[in-house]
């Protein structure tokens, strides 16, 4: 039995050694290609993160960025030594890595599978960053909280890129300070600090604050701050966006409906939940007009005097017209 234990321990240690020694995947320019690995590395090195979205070779501006910035010898010394760089490329060359060669070995197939997963994850990442065209570059804290988008006109050469990046140095320092404050003081102080960071973050990038948002709700179980409803809605929005980016409309809708049932969510916030649920269903290529109308009517009734009430009433009228044209009857 002792020999068996020793043998098992030896194997376990060997596996741990292999796991710890595994190098993260990088591209031809030394950039990370996997978001989670970039976040992990940035945390260890206490470095801010730069995220590049490109389609190298498929559009001129992406090709120009890669050739004049990522390939520039000074990029590694001036930028990559101070920032953790993630490069999410969606070019034909990147897609080719997801396909194993004919008669591939098990190792080659596993590598192709890994690149497939990375490509899928990076696509979802692009959706979360609301990337509508490439190239696009974002500056983030080491935790992945979005500070700012780098100006598009600064992506043609390294000099312009460095100049634009330097203009965000004070903003980055401010974000880093706000993040530090979220871990200081009493539970209430932490919640208030999270709210400060939440407000400072552009609306479209608040989904990346999800860990902090969930932490705020855990810290303030009795809603002493009066902010729990806001954070519960923010959590629903972030989780729904993640589900929606994967094509899971049903889960996205359910996130909002669950939030609407929370005791700390105010009437207008509940209205927002049902209105958004209706919006998601409407844009999911469905003919469930009765379901859409039901969500909209619930939304309206929750806060008929709100600033969105008239728009919701207009939407009800529109979908009732659509329903009539299909020959269905609401409430059947």
Beta strands, then each sheet from edge to edge (+ up, - down):
strand 1: 48-54
strand 2: 83-89
strand 3: 136-140
strand 4: 146-149
sheet 1: 2+ 1+ 3- 4+
end
